[in-house]
Amino acid sequence: MVIVEFNIIPLGVGVSVSKFLVPVLKELEKRKVKYEITPMCTIFEARNIDEALNIVRAAHEAIFKADVKRVVTTIRIDDRRDKEGSMEEKVKALKTRLKEKNTC
């Protein structure tokens, strides 16, 4: 499982950009991608690196289809191949450790 965090910034469209990001989320939903949005980025799961990069490419292109002329996209990839994992499992593990005493 590959977990990807990405951030797309449409440039030259003003201070508020949320309306330009809607096509990105619609693209993820069209592809049936499991994702979470945060105030600063979007996180999703993919089966492999090729699928992950294709999803990011489609999201990046979706912004241009919204008539934006310049876009900056940053990507962070967690590609762990020794065991299966998910976004929820990573969060659950952290919260479990938070509750434990003497974790450091």
N, C-alpha and C positions, 0 to 999 in steps of 0.2 A: 504494500500500500504506500502510495506517495501522498503526502500532505503538503499543500501549497498555500502560501500566503502571498497575496498579490494586492497591489495598490495601483489604481489607474487615476491619473490626474489629467483632466482635460484642461488645456491652457487657452487663454484668450477668450474665455466665455463668461467672465465675471467672478464674483466672490462665491456665490452659491452654485455648486456643481451637481447636486443630487439629481436633478432632472436629466442630466447627461449620463448618469450612471445607471439609470433604469434599464436601458438596453443591454447592459452587461448582465444584470440579474435575469432578464428575460432570456438571454442566450444560455445562461447556466441552466435555467429551468427547462428550456427547450431540449437541452442535452441530458436532462434528468441527472444533473450533477448534485451530489450532496454537498451543501455549502452552508457557511455561517457568515453573516456580516457583522462587522464591529464598527465603531465610530471611525476607525482609521484604515480598515482594510477588509478584504474578503478572504476567507479560508475555505478550501475545498479538498476533497479526497479524489484520487484517481487510482486506477489499477497499476499504472506504470508511468515512467517519465515521458514517453511519447504521447500518451493520452493527456497528461498534465499540460505539456507544452502546447498541444493542439487546442486545449480548452482556453489557455491564456491567450493564445493567438486569436481565437474567435472573440473573446471578450475585448481584446485590444481593438480589433477591427470593428466591433459593434459601436464603439465610441465614434469612429470616423463616419459611420453610417448615420449618426445623429448630427452630421454636418459640423463636426469639430475639425479644425484644421491642424491642430498639434496636440499630441498626447504623450505623456510620460508614464511608462508602466514599470514598476519594480516588482521583482519576484524573489521569494525565498522558498526553497524546496527542502523538505525533510524526506529523504529517500532511504528508508531503512529496509534492508533485505534479509536480515537474520530472523525476523519474526513478523507476523501480521500485527497490525495495530490500526487504531482509528483515532479520530479527533477526540471522541468522547473518552476513549480509554486513556489517552494522554492526560486529559483534564482530571479524570477520576483518580489516576495514580498520584498526581500532584496533590489533590485534595486529601487523599488518604495519608500521604506523608506529612501534610500540614497538621493533621490531627495527632500524629504520633509525637511522643516526647523524644528528645535527644536525636533529632534527625540529622544534625550536622556532625 
